[in-house]
């Protein structure tokens, strides 16, 4: 959750600073890249959660020791 908030703050900074300077497209293009990375990160987390649910048949965190070393 905190990573998503950080990425959203970076997106806002890129867009705002690109409006202050002459290069208006630069900040918006970087923002699209960041949104793509955030979507890939969320999809990876969801895939891990779904695979754990399929293996363990449970979503209880206190019973989860699959990712421990």
N, CA, C, O and CB atoms as a CASP TS submission, in Angstrom:
PFRMAT TS
TARGET T0000
AUTHOR 0000-0000-0000
METHOD Language model
MODEL 1
PARENT N/A
ATOM      1  N   UNK     1       0.827  -1.189   0.000  1.00  0.00           N
ATOM      2  CA  UNK     1       0.000   0.000   0.000  1.00  0.00           C
ATOM      3  C   UNK     1       0.876   1.260   0.000  1.00  0.00           C
ATOM      4  O   UNK     1       0.596   2.216  -0.724  1.00  0.00           O
ATOM      5  CB  UNK     1      -0.944  -0.006   1.215  1.00  0.00           C
ATOM      6  N   UNK     2       1.912   1.254   0.796  1.00  0.00           N
ATOM      7  CA  UNK     2       2.751   2.447   0.847  1.00  0.00           C
ATOM      8  C   UNK     2       3.520   2.646  -0.454  1.00  0.00           C
ATOM      9  O   UNK     2       3.795   3.781  -0.841  1.00  0.00           O
ATOM     10  CB  UNK     2       3.722   2.358   2.017  1.00  0.00           C
ATOM     11  N   UNK     3       3.870   1.553  -1.133  1.00  0.00           N
ATOM     12  CA  UNK     3       4.544   1.675  -2.421  1.00  0.00           C
ATOM     13  C   UNK     3       3.635   2.329  -3.450  1.00  0.00           C
ATOM     14  O   UNK     3       4.092   3.130  -4.265  1.00  0.00           O
ATOM     15  CB  UNK     3       5.001   0.304  -2.919  1.00  0.00           C
ATOM     16  N   UNK     4       2.361   1.994  -3.416  1.00  0.00           N
ATOM     17  CA  UNK     4       1.406   2.614  -4.333  1.00  0.00           C
ATOM     18  C   UNK     4       1.284   4.117  -4.062  1.00  0.00           C
ATOM     19  O   UNK     4       1.199   4.914  -4.997  1.00  0.00           O
ATOM     20  CB  UNK     4       0.028   1.937  -4.208  1.00  0.00           C
ATOM     21  N   UNK     5       1.278   4.497  -2.791  1.00  0.00           N
ATOM     22  CA  UNK     5       1.195   5.918  -2.452  1.00  0.00           C
ATOM     23  C   UNK     5       2.438   6.674  -2.907  1.00  0.00           C
ATOM     24  O   UNK     5       2.347   7.807  -3.380  1.00  0.00           O
ATOM     25  CB  UNK     5       1.002   6.093  -0.948  1.00  0.00           C
ATOM     26  N   UNK     6       3.595   6.042  -2.761  1.00  0.00           N
ATOM     27  CA  UNK     6       4.829   6.673  -3.208  1.00  0.00           C
ATOM     28  C   UNK     6       4.809   6.855  -4.723  1.00  0.00           C
ATOM     29  O   UNK     6       5.177   7.915  -5.228  1.00  0.00           O
ATOM     30  CB  UNK     6       6.051   5.838  -2.781  1.00  0.00           C
ATOM     31  N   UNK     7       4.381   5.826  -5.443  1.00  0.00           N
ATOM     32  CA  UNK     7       4.326   5.926  -6.904  1.00  0.00           C
ATOM     33  C   UNK     7       3.326   6.982  -7.366  1.00  0.00           C
ATOM     34  O   UNK     7       3.576   7.689  -8.342  1.00  0.00           O
ATOM     35  CB  UNK     7       3.962   4.575  -7.509  1.00  0.00           C
ATOM     36  N   UNK     8       2.203   7.091  -6.671  1.00  0.00           N
ATOM     37  CA  UNK     8       1.230   8.134  -7.026  1.00  0.00           C
ATOM     38  C   UNK     8       1.790   9.533  -6.768  1.00  0.00           C
ATOM     39  O   UNK     8       1.528  10.456  -7.538  1.00  0.00           O
ATOM     40  CB  UNK     8      -0.071   7.941  -6.234  1.00  0.00           C
ATOM     41  N   UNK     9       2.553   9.692  -5.699  1.00  0.00           N
ATOM     42  CA  UNK     9       3.205  10.975  -5.439  1.00  0.00           C
ATOM     43  C   UNK     9       4.229  11.326  -6.502  1.00  0.00           C
ATOM     44  O   UNK     9       4.351  12.486  -6.897  1.00  0.00           O
ATOM     45  CB  UNK     9       3.869  10.955  -4.083  1.00  0.00           C
ATOM     46  N   UNK    10       4.967  10.324  -6.964  1.00  0.00           N
ATOM     47  CA  UNK    10       5.937  10.557  -8.029  1.00  0.00           C
ATOM     48  C   UNK    10       5.241  10.953  -9.320  1.00  0.00           C
ATOM     49  O   UNK    10       5.707  11.836 -10.040  1.00  0.00           O
ATOM     50  CB  UNK    10       6.795   9.314  -8.255  1.00  0.00           C
ATOM     51  N   UNK    11       4.133  10.304  -9.607  1.00  0.00           N
ATOM     52  CA  UNK    11       3.367  10.639 -10.821  1.00  0.00           C
ATOM     53  C   UNK    11       2.895  12.091 -10.776  1.00  0.00           C
ATOM     54  O   UNK    11       3.011  12.823 -11.760  1.00  0.00           O
ATOM     55  CB  UNK    11       2.150   9.689 -10.978  1.00  0.00           C
ATOM     56  N   UNK    12       2.364  12.497  -9.627  1.00  0.00           N
ATOM     57  CA  UNK    12       1.903  13.882  -9.497  1.00  0.00           C
ATOM     58  C   UNK    12       3.048  14.872  -9.654  1.00  0.00           C
ATOM     59  O   UNK    12       2.885  15.918 -10.283  1.00  0.00           O
ATOM     60  CB  UNK    12       1.224  14.089  -8.148  1.00  0.00           C
ATOM     61  N   UNK    13       4.207  14.549  -9.087  1.00  0.00           N
ATOM     62  CA  UNK    13       5.356  15.439  -9.226  1.00  0.00           C
ATOM     63  C   UNK    13       5.807  15.557 -10.669  1.00  0.00           C
ATOM     64  O   UNK    13       6.116  16.655 -11.132  1.00  0.00           O
ATOM     65  CB  UNK    13       6.503  14.952  -8.370  1.00  0.00           C
ATOM     66  N   UNK    14       5.850  14.443 -11.386  1.00  0.00           N
ATOM     67  CA  UNK    14       6.255  14.496 -12.791  1.00  0.00           C
ATOM     68  C   UNK    14       5.310  15.349 -13.617  1.00  0.00           C
ATOM     69  O   UNK    14       5.756  16.141 -14.447  1.00  0.00           O
ATOM     70  CB  UNK    14       6.322  13.096 -13.372  1.00  0.00           C
ATOM     71  N   UNK    15       4.021  15.200 -13.401  1.00  0.00           N
ATOM     72  CA  UNK    15       3.047  15.960 -14.191  1.00  0.00           C
ATOM     73  C   UNK    15       3.090  17.442 -13.838  1.00  0.00           C
ATOM     74  O   UNK    15       3.037  18.291 -14.727  1.00  0.00           O
ATOM     75  CB  UNK    15       1.632  15.409 -13.971  1.00  0.00           C
ATOM     76  N   UNK    16       3.184  17.755 -12.567  1.00  0.00           N
ATOM     77  CA  UNK    16       3.212  19.163 -12.153  1.00  0.00           C
ATOM     78  C   UNK    16       4.481  19.857 -12.634  1.00  0.00           C
ATOM     79  O   UNK    16       4.422  20.975 -13.146  1.00  0.00           O
ATOM     80  CB  UNK    16       3.104  19.274 -10.628  1.00  0.00           C
ATOM     81  N   UNK    17       5.631  19.196 -12.471  1.00  0.00           N
ATOM     82  CA  UNK    17       6.877  19.819 -12.910  1.00  0.00           C
ATOM     83  C   UNK    17       6.978  19.907 -14.424  1.00  0.00           C
ATOM     84  O   UNK    17       7.626  20.816 -14.942  1.00  0.00           O
ATOM     85  CB  UNK    17       8.058  19.052 -12.367  1.00  0.00           C
ATOM     86  N   UNK    18       6.355  18.985 -15.143  1.00  0.00           N
ATOM     87  CA  UNK    18       6.383  19.090 -16.602  1.00  0.00           C
ATOM     88  C   UNK    18       5.534  20.264 -17.078  1.00  0.00           C
ATOM     89  O   UNK    18       5.801  20.816 -18.146  1.00  0.00           O
ATOM     90  CB  UNK    18       5.889  17.785 -17.245  1.00  0.00           C
ATOM     91  N   UNK    19       4.525  20.655 -16.317  1.00  0.00           N
ATOM     92  CA  UNK    19       3.728  21.821 -16.690  1.00  0.00           C
ATOM     93  C   UNK    19       4.469  23.132 -16.417  1.00  0.00           C
ATOM     94  O   UNK    19       4.205  24.139 -17.074  1.00  0.00           O
ATOM     95  CB  UNK    19       2.406  21.809 -15.937  1.00  0.00           C
ATOM     96  N   UNK    20       5.390  23.126 -15.456  1.00  0.00           N
ATOM     97  CA  UNK    20       6.156  24.328 -15.170  1.00  0.00           C
ATOM     98  C   UNK    20       7.227  24.613 -16.214  1.00  0.00           C
ATOM     99  O   UNK    20       7.577  25.769 -16.451  1.00  0.00           O
ATOM    100  CB  UNK    20       6.791  24.213 -13.819  1.00  0.00           C
ATOM    101  N   UNK    21       7.741  23.573 -16.830  1.00  0.00           N
ATOM    102  CA  UNK    21       8.830  23.733 -17.774  1.00  0.00           C
ATOM    103  C   UNK    21       8.310  23.584 -19.198  1.00  0.00           C
ATOM    104  O   UNK    21       7.128  23.306 -19.402  1.00  0.00           O
ATOM    105  CB  UNK    21       9.944  22.714 -17.495  1.00  0.00           C
ATOM    106  N   UNK    22       9.184  23.768 -20.181  1.00  0.00           N
ATOM    107  CA  UNK    22       8.751  23.743 -21.584  1.00  0.00           C
ATOM    108  C   UNK    22       8.466  22.340 -22.083  1.00  0.00           C
ATOM    109  O   UNK    22       7.700  22.180 -23.033  1.00  0.00           O
ATOM    110  CB  UNK    22       9.800  24.380 -22.462  1.00  0.00           C
ATOM    111  N   UNK    23       9.051  21.320 -21.478  1.00  0.00           N
ATOM    112  CA  UNK    23       8.845  19.948 -21.924  1.00  0.00           C
ATOM    113  C   UNK    23       7.592  19.371 -21.277  1.00  0.00           C
ATOM    114  O   UNK    23       7.678  18.748 -20.219  1.00  0.00           O
ATOM    115  CB  UNK    23      10.071  19.078 -21.594  1.00  0.00           C
ATOM    116  N   UNK    24       6.459  19.564 -21.879  1.00  0.00           N
ATOM    117  CA  UNK    24       5.198  19.119 -21.286  1.00  0.00           C
ATOM    118  C   UNK    24       4.976  17.619 -21.447  1.00  0.00           C
ATOM    119  O   UNK    24       4.313  17.011 -20.607  1.00  0.00           O
ATOM    120  CB  UNK    24       4.042  19.872 -21.906  1.00  0.00           C
ATOM    121  N   UNK    25       5.505  17.011 -22.490  1.00  0.00           N
ATOM    122  CA  UNK    25       5.240  15.595 -22.730  1.00  0.00           C
ATOM    123  C   UNK    25       6.123  14.681 -21.879  1.00  0.00           C
ATOM    124  O   UNK    25       5.766  13.526 -21.646  1.00  0.00           O
ATOM    125  CB  UNK    25       5.441  15.277 -24.197  1.00  0.00           C
ATOM    126  N   UNK    26       7.253  15.175 -21.419  1.00  0.00           N
ATOM    127  CA  UNK    26       8.201  14.335 -20.690  1.00  0.00           C
ATOM    128  C   UNK    26       7.635  13.769 -19.410  1.00  0.00           C
ATOM    129  O   UNK    26       7.756  12.569 -19.160  1.00  0.00           O
ATOM    130  CB  UNK    26       9.431  15.112 -20.378  1.00  0.00           C
ATOM    131  N   UNK    27       7.025  14.597 -18.598  1.00  0.00           N
ATOM    132  CA  UNK    27       6.461  14.135 -17.336  1.00  0.00           C
ATOM    133  C   UNK    27       5.292  13.197 -17.524  1.00  0.00           C
ATOM    134  O   UNK    27       5.110  12.258 -16.750  1.00  0.00           O
ATOM    135  CB  UNK    27       6.032  15.301 -16.510  1.00  0.00           C
ATOM    136  N   UNK    28       4.499  13.450 -18.553  1.00  0.00           N
ATOM    137  CA  UNK    28       3.349  12.581 -18.799  1.00  0.00           C
ATOM    138  C   UNK    28       3.787  11.207 -19.303  1.00  0.00           C
ATOM    139  O   UNK    28       3.169  10.196 -18.969  1.00  0.00           O
ATOM    140  CB  UNK    28       2.401  13.231 -19.807  1.00  0.00           C
ATOM    141  N   UNK    29       4.840  11.167 -20.100  1.00  0.00           N
ATOM    142  CA  UNK    29       5.336   9.883 -20.590  1.00  0.00           C
ATOM    143  C   UNK    29       5.930   9.073 -19.441  1.00  0.00           C
ATOM    144  O   UNK    29       5.682   7.872 -19.339  1.00  0.00           O
ATOM    145  CB  UNK    29       6.389  10.093 -21.701  1.00  0.00           C
ATOM    146  N   UNK    30       6.715   9.720 -18.572  1.00  0.00           N
ATOM    147  CA  UNK    30       7.253   9.023 -17.404  1.00  0.00           C
ATOM    148  C   UNK    30       6.132   8.555 -16.484  1.00  0.00           C
ATOM    149  O   UNK    30       6.239   7.494 -15.868  1.00  0.00           O
ATOM    150  CB  UNK    30       8.220   9.932 -16.637  1.00  0.00           C
ATOM    151  N   UNK    31       5.068   9.330 -16.386  1.00  0.00           N
ATOM    152  CA  UNK    31       3.936   8.927 -15.554  1.00  0.00           C
ATOM    153  C   UNK    31       3.276   7.667 -16.093  1.00  0.00           C
ATOM    154  O   UNK    31       2.862   6.801 -15.322  1.00  0.00           O
ATOM    155  CB  UNK    31       2.913  10.055 -15.465  1.00  0.00           C
ATOM    156  N   UNK    32       3.177   7.562 -17.399  1.00  0.00           N
ATOM    157  CA  UNK    32       2.607   6.348 -17.985  1.00  0.00           C
ATOM    158  C   UNK    32       3.480   5.130 -17.708  1.00  0.00           C
ATOM    159  O   UNK    32       2.965   4.039 -17.464  1.00  0.00           O
ATOM    160  CB  UNK    32       2.424   6.522 -19.491  1.00  0.00           C
ATOM    161  N   UNK    33       4.800   5.310 -17.743  1.00  0.00           N
ATOM    162  CA  UNK    33       5.692   4.203 -17.401  1.00  0.00           C
ATOM    163  C   UNK    33       5.506   3.784 -15.951  1.00  0.00           C
ATOM    164  O   UNK    33       5.499   2.591 -15.650  1.00  0.00           O
ATOM    165  CB  UNK    33       7.150   4.592 -17.654  1.00  0.00           C
ATOM    166  N   UNK    34       5.358   4.741 -15.055  1.00  0.00           N
ATOM    167  CA  UNK    34       5.186   4.421 -13.638  1.00  0.00           C
ATOM    168  C   UNK    34       3.854   3.711 -13.410  1.00  0.00           C
ATOM    169  O   UNK    34       3.786   2.773 -12.616  1.00  0.00           O
ATOM    170  CB  UNK    34       5.264   5.698 -12.780  1.00  0.00           C
ATOM    171  N   UNK    35       2.805   4.141 -14.089  1.00  0.00           N
ATOM    172  CA  UNK    35       1.505   3.470 -13.959  1.00  0.00           C
ATOM    173  C   UNK    35       1.599   2.031 -14.456  1.00  0.00           C
ATOM    174  O   UNK    35       0.994   1.131 -13.874  1.00  0.00           O
ATOM    175  CB  UNK    35       0.414   4.235 -14.744  1.00  0.00           C
ATOM    176  N   UNK    36       2.355   1.814 -15.528  1.00  0.00           N
ATOM    177  CA  UNK    36       2.542   0.461 -16.051  1.00  0.00           C
ATOM    178  C   UNK    36       3.285  -0.418 -15.048  1.00  0.00           C
ATOM    179  O   UNK    36       2.915  -1.574 -14.843  1.00  0.00           O
ATOM    180  CB  UNK    36       3.306   0.504 -17.382  1.00  0.00           C
ATOM    181  N   UNK    37       4.319   0.115 -14.428  1.00  0.00           N
ATOM    182  CA  UNK    37       5.069  -0.647 -13.426  1.00  0.00           C
ATOM    183  C   UNK    37       4.186  -0.947 -12.217  1.00  0.00           C
ATOM    184  O   UNK    37       4.242  -2.048 -11.670  1.00  0.00           O
ATOM    185  CB  UNK    37       6.333   0.126 -12.988  1.00  0.00           C
ATOM    186  N   UNK    38       3.376   0.015 -11.795  1.00  0.00           N
ATOM    187  CA  UNK    38       2.487  -0.205 -10.649  1.00  0.00           C
ATOM    188  C   UNK    38       1.438  -1.271 -10.964  1.00  0.00           C
ATOM    189  O   UNK    38       1.098  -2.074 -10.096  1.00  0.00           O
ATOM    190  CB  UNK    38       1.798   1.110 -10.246  1.00  0.00           C
ATOM    191  N   UNK    39       0.925  -1.286 -12.191  1.00  0.00           N
ATOM    192  CA  UNK    39      -0.051  -2.310 -12.571  1.00  0.00           C
ATOM    193  C   UNK    39       0.594  -3.689 -12.609  1.00  0.00           C
ATOM    194  O   UNK    39      -0.020  -4.673 -12.197  1.00  0.00           O
ATOM    195  CB  UNK    39      -0.671  -1.981 -13.936  1.00  0.00           C
ATOM    196  N   UNK    40       1.819  -3.765 -13.098  1.00  0.00           N
ATOM    197  CA  UNK    40       2.528  -5.049 -13.116  1.00  0.00           C
ATOM    198  C   UNK    40       2.820  -5.537 -11.702  1.00  0.00           C
ATOM    199  O   UNK    40       2.743  -6.735 -11.426  1.00  0.00           O
ATOM    200  CB  UNK    40       3.835  -4.926 -13.908  1.00  0.00           C
ATOM    201  N   UNK    41       3.157  -4.610 -10.807  1.00  0.00           N
ATOM    202  CA  UNK    41       3.419  -4.979  -9.418  1.00  0.00           C
ATOM    203  C   UNK    41       2.149  -5.493  -8.737  1.00  0.00           C
ATOM    204  O   UNK    41       2.202  -6.461  -7.979  1.00  0.00           O
ATOM    205  CB  UNK    41       3.984  -3.780  -8.646  1.00  0.00           C
ATOM    206  N   UNK    42       1.025  -4.858  -8.999  1.00  0.00           N
ATOM    207  CA  UNK    42      -0.240  -5.305  -8.407  1.00  0.00           C
ATOM    208  C   UNK    42      -0.660  -6.659  -8.977  1.00  0.00           C
ATOM    209  O   UNK    42      -1.177  -7.502  -8.245  1.00  0.00           O
ATOM    210  CB  UNK    42      -1.346  -4.261  -8.651  1.00  0.00           C
ATOM    211  N   UNK    43      -0.444  -6.872 -10.266  1.00  0.00           N
ATOM    212  CA  UNK    43      -0.788  -8.156 -10.877  1.00  0.00           C
ATOM    213  C   UNK    43       0.093  -9.277 -10.342  1.00  0.00           C
ATOM    214  O   UNK    43      -0.376 -10.401 -10.160  1.00  0.00           O
ATOM    215  CB  UNK    43      -0.661  -8.072 -12.397  1.00  0.00           C
ATOM    216  N   UNK    44       1.360  -8.982 -10.090  1.00  0.00           N
ATOM    217  CA  UNK    44       2.261  -9.991  -9.530  1.00  0.00           C
ATOM    218  C   UNK    44       1.846 -10.365  -8.106  1.00  0.00           C
ATOM    219  O   UNK    44       1.842 -11.543  -7.749  1.00  0.00           O
ATOM    220  CB  UNK    44       3.711  -9.481  -9.541  1.00  0.00           C
ATOM    221  N   UNK    45       1.501  -9.377  -7.304  1.00  0.00           N
ATOM    222  CA  UNK    45       1.033  -9.655  -5.949  1.00  0.00           C
ATOM    223  C   UNK    45      -0.249 -10.463  -5.933  1.00  0.00           C
ATOM    224  O   UNK    45      -0.402 -11.368  -5.112  1.00  0.00           O
ATOM    225  CB  UNK    45       0.825  -8.369  -5.200  1.00  0.00           C
ATOM    226  N   UNK    46      -1.166 -10.149  -6.824  1.00  0.00           N
ATOM    227  CA  UNK    46      -2.413 -10.903  -6.910  1.00  0.00           C
ATOM    228  C   UNK    46      -2.156 -12.330  -7.375  1.00  0.00           C
ATOM    229  O   UNK    46      -2.789 -13.262  -6.880  1.00  0.00           O
ATOM    230  CB  UNK    46      -3.394 -10.209  -7.856  1.00  0.00           C
ATOM    231  N   UNK    47      -1.237 -12.515  -8.317  1.00  0.00           N
ATOM    232  CA  UNK    47      -0.911 -13.863  -8.787  1.00  0.00           C
ATOM    233  C   UNK    47      -0.300 -14.708  -7.672  1.00  0.00           C
ATOM    234  O   UNK    47      -0.604 -15.895  -7.550  1.00  0.00           O
ATOM    235  CB  UNK    47       0.052 -13.794  -9.976  1.00  0.00           C
ATOM    236  N   UNK    48       0.564 -14.091  -6.856  1.00  0.00           N
ATOM    237  CA  UNK    48       1.150 -14.820  -5.726  1.00  0.00           C
ATOM    238  C   UNK    48       0.069 -15.209  -4.726  1.00  0.00           C
ATOM    239  O   UNK    48       0.054 -16.340  -4.239  1.00  0.00           O
ATOM    240  CB  UNK    48       2.236 -13.969  -5.034  1.00  0.00           C
ATOM    241  N   UNK    49      -0.831 -14.287  -4.417  1.00  0.00           N
ATOM    242  CA  UNK    49      -1.906 -14.584  -3.469  1.00  0.00           C
ATOM    243  C   UNK    49      -2.830 -15.683  -3.993  1.00  0.00           C
ATOM    244  O   UNK    49      -3.254 -16.551  -3.230  1.00  0.00           O
ATOM    245  CB  UNK    49      -2.715 -13.319  -3.174  1.00  0.00           C
ATOM    246  N   UNK    50      -3.142 -15.653  -5.277  1.00  0.00           N
ATOM    247  CA  UNK    50      -4.007 -16.690  -5.841  1.00  0.00           C
ATOM    248  C   UNK    50      -3.329 -18.053  -5.873  1.00  0.00           C
ATOM    249  O   UNK    50      -3.972 -19.072  -5.620  1.00  0.00           O
ATOM    250  CB  UNK    50      -4.435 -16.302  -7.240  1.00  0.00           C
ATOM    251  N   UNK    51      -2.045 -18.079  -6.181  1.00  0.00           N
ATOM    252  CA  UNK    51      -1.349 -19.362  -6.202  1.00  0.00           C
ATOM    253  C   UNK    51      -1.227 -19.955  -4.801  1.00  0.00           C
ATOM    254  O   UNK    51      -1.326 -21.172  -4.638  1.00  0.00           O
ATOM    255  CB  UNK    51       0.036 -19.201  -6.822  1.00  0.00           C
ATOM    256  N   UNK    52      -1.016 -19.127  -3.799  1.00  0.00           N
ATOM    257  CA  UNK    52      -0.977 -19.608  -2.422  1.00  0.00           C
ATOM    258  C   UNK    52      -2.346 -20.131  -2.001  1.00  0.00           C
ATOM    259  O   UNK    52      -2.442 -21.145  -1.309  1.00  0.00           O
ATOM    260  CB  UNK    52      -0.515 -18.489  -1.471  1.00  0.00           C
ATOM    261  N   UNK    53      -3.402 -19.440  -2.417  1.00  0.00           N
ATOM    262  CA  UNK    53      -4.752 -19.900  -2.083  1.00  0.00           C
ATOM    263  C   UNK    53      -5.052 -21.239  -2.756  1.00  0.00           C
ATOM    264  O   UNK    53      -5.704 -22.095  -2.157  1.00  0.00           O
ATOM    265  CB  UNK    53      -5.796 -18.851  -2.502  1.00  0.00           C
ATOM    266  N   UNK    54      -4.593 -21.428  -3.973  1.00  0.00           N
ATOM    267  CA  UNK    54      -4.830 -22.699  -4.662  1.00  0.00           C
ATOM    268  C   UNK    54      -4.059 -23.844  -4.016  1.00  0.00           C
ATOM    269  O   UNK    54      -4.558 -24.967  -3.952  1.00  0.00           O
ATOM    270  CB  UNK    54      -4.444 -22.583  -6.132  1.00  0.00           C
ATOM    271  N   UNK    55      -2.850 -23.569  -3.538  1.00  0.00           N
ATOM    272  CA  UNK    55      -2.045 -24.628  -2.931  1.00  0.00           C
ATOM    273  C   UNK    55      -2.551 -24.961  -1.532  1.00  0.00           C
ATOM    274  O   UNK    55      -2.720 -26.135  -1.201  1.00  0.00           O
ATOM    275  CB  UNK    55      -0.569 -24.214  -2.873  1.00  0.00           C
ATOM    276  N   UNK    56      -2.793 -23.955  -0.718  1.00  0.00           N
ATOM    277  CA  UNK    56      -3.136 -24.146   0.695  1.00  0.00           C
ATOM    278  C   UNK    56      -4.633 -24.249   0.961  1.00  0.00           C
ATOM    279  O   UNK    56      -5.032 -24.726   2.023  1.00  0.00           O
ATOM    280  CB  UNK    56      -2.576 -23.020   1.500  1.00  0.00           C
ATOM    281  N   UNK    57      -5.467 -23.814   0.026  1.00  0.00           N
ATOM    282  CA  UNK    57      -6.923 -23.783   0.203  1.00  0.00           C
ATOM    283  C   UNK    57      -7.337 -22.928   1.399  1.00  0.00           C
ATOM    284  O   UNK    57      -8.381 -23.158   2.010  1.00  0.00           O
ATOM    285  CB  UNK    57      -7.460 -25.201   0.375  1.00  0.00           C
ATOM    286  N   UNK    58      -6.504 -21.939   1.724  1.00  0.00           N
ATOM    287  CA  UNK    58      -6.790 -21.053   2.834  1.00  0.00           C
ATOM    288  C   UNK    58      -6.118 -19.716   2.585  1.00  0.00           C
ATOM    289  O   UNK    58      -5.080 -19.636   1.928  1.00  0.00           O
ATOM    290  CB  UNK    58      -6.322 -21.666   4.170  1.00  0.00           C
ATOM    291  N   UNK    59      -6.731 -18.665   3.122  1.00  0.00           N
ATOM    292  CA  UNK    59      -6.131 -17.341   3.009  1.00  0.00           C
ATOM    293  C   UNK    59      -5.757 -16.773   4.378  1.00  0.00           C
ATOM    294  O   UNK    59      -5.509 -15.575   4.511  1.00  0.00           O
ATOM    295  CB  UNK    59      -7.087 -16.393   2.295  1.00  0.00           C
ATOM    296  N   UNK    60      -5.717 -17.633   5.390  1.00  0.00           N
ATOM    297  CA  UNK    60      -5.354 -17.171   6.733  1.00  0.00           C
ATOM    298  C   UNK    60      -3.860 -16.936   6.804  1.00  0.00           C
ATOM    299  O   UNK    60      -3.067 -17.825   6.496  1.00  0.00           O
ATOM    300  CB  UNK    60      -5.790 -18.189   7.809  1.00  0.00           C
ATOM    301  N   UNK    61      -3.481 -15.744   7.209  1.00  0.00           N
ATOM    302  CA  UNK    61      -2.077 -15.359   7.206  1.00  0.00           C
ATOM    303  C   UNK    61      -1.304 -16.047   8.322  1.00  0.00           C
ATOM    304  O   UNK    61      -0.116 -16.328   8.158  1.00  0.00           O
ATOM    305  CB  UNK    61      -1.946 -13.854   7.337  1.00  0.00           C
ATOM    306  N   UNK    62      -1.941 -16.323   9.444  1.00  0.00           N
ATOM    307  CA  UNK    62      -1.215 -16.957  10.543  1.00  0.00           C
ATOM    308  C   UNK    62      -0.854 -18.411  10.233  1.00  0.00           C
ATOM    309  O   UNK    62       0.028 -18.971  10.884  1.00  0.00           O
ATOM    310  CB  UNK    62      -2.043 -16.892  11.817  1.00  0.00           C
ATOM    311  N   UNK    63      -1.511 -19.030   9.260  1.00  0.00           N
ATOM    312  CA  UNK    63      -1.169 -20.394   8.862  1.00  0.00           C
ATOM    313  C   UNK    63      -0.221 -20.429   7.666  1.00  0.00           C
ATOM    314  O   UNK    63       0.157 -21.508   7.210  1.00  0.00           O
ATOM    315  CB  UNK    63      -2.430 -21.168   8.536  1.00  0.00           C
ATOM    316  N   UNK    64       0.155 -19.295   7.168  1.00  0.00           N
ATOM    317  CA  UNK    64       0.963 -19.241   5.964  1.00  0.00           C
ATOM    318  C   UNK    64       2.444 -19.280   6.303  1.00  0.00           C
ATOM    319  O   UNK    64       2.972 -18.344   6.905  1.00  0.00           O
ATOM    320  CB  UNK    64       0.637 -17.989   5.162  1.00  0.00           C
ATOM    321  N   UNK    65       3.114 -20.353   5.921  1.00  0.00           N
ATOM    322  CA  UNK    65       4.557 -20.435   6.078  1.00  0.00           C
ATOM    323  C   UNK    65       5.195 -20.884   4.769  1.00  0.00           C
ATOM    324  O   UNK    65       6.326 -21.372   4.778  1.00  0.00           O
ATOM    325  CB  UNK    65       4.927 -21.398   7.223  1.00  0.00           C
ATOM    326  N   UNK    66       4.510 -20.734   3.662  1.00  0.00           N
ATOM    327  CA  UNK    66       4.984 -21.197   2.364  1.00  0.00           C
ATOM    328  C   UNK    66       6.167 -20.386   1.859  1.00  0.00           C
ATOM    329  O   UNK    66       7.058 -20.936   1.213  1.00  0.00           O
ATOM    330  CB  UNK    66       3.864 -21.144   1.356  1.00  0.00           C
ATOM    331  N   UNK    67       6.191 -19.075   2.145  1.00  0.00           N
ATOM    332  CA  UNK    67       7.232 -18.207   1.631  1.00  0.00           C
ATOM    333  C   UNK    67       8.416 -18.045   2.585  1.00  0.00           C
ATOM    334  O   UNK    67       9.312 -17.244   2.320  1.00  0.00           O
ATOM    335  CB  UNK    67       6.652 -16.869   1.324  1.00  0.00           C
ATOM    336  N   UNK    68       8.431 -18.787   3.679  1.00  0.00           N
ATOM    337  CA  UNK    68       9.553 -18.709   4.611  1.00  0.00           C
ATOM    338  C   UNK    68      10.711 -19.533   4.086  1.00  0.00           C
ATOM    339  O   UNK    68      10.516 -20.459   3.299  1.00  0.00           O
ATOM    340  CB  UNK    68       9.140 -19.190   6.015  1.00  0.00           C
ATOM    341  N   UNK    69      11.924 -19.196   4.522  1.00  0.00           N
ATOM    342  CA  UNK    69      13.109 -19.929   4.055  1.00  0.00           C
ATOM    343  C   UNK    69      13.200 -21.242   4.749  1.00  0.00           C
ATOM    344  O   UNK    69      14.128 -22.011   4.496  1.00  0.00           O
ATOM    345  CB  UNK    69      14.387 -19.131   4.283  1.00  0.00           C
TER
END
